[in-house]
């Protein structure tokens, strides 16, 4: 499982000119689910995301987490994070989970985030989305469950 975590002051997602969701201060997370991922990777990733200390304290140091600031979370499924570009010029997505596997894991991620009491928005799985964000910092962190 891979994630691109972006600290944002605002983010929104639209599908066919229809607003799907929006958040204010918090994290926009693009999530790629791999063929070998399970709920264990989902739980690890969510714990990492909500506890990452990437928000500044009064001294300007990264010391606060999403839960500390009562921030919002926007989770967007993005299979292209699993692209293998090691051969040729066309990416291979063979490591990305098929929808029948990925959808339940993505829904588990959303459910667990909401169980933490975090205001959570989501993209529309499998849709062509327009993602707008104001990256605050900019701060962008890459997470991979294989690194745990």
Secondary structure by P-SEA (a helix, b strand, c coil): cccccccccbbbbbcccccccccccbbbbbbbbcccccaaaaaaaaaaaaaccccccccccccccccccbbbbbbbbbccccccccccccccccccccaaaaaaaaaaaaaaaaaacccccccccccbbbbbbbccccbbbbbbcccc
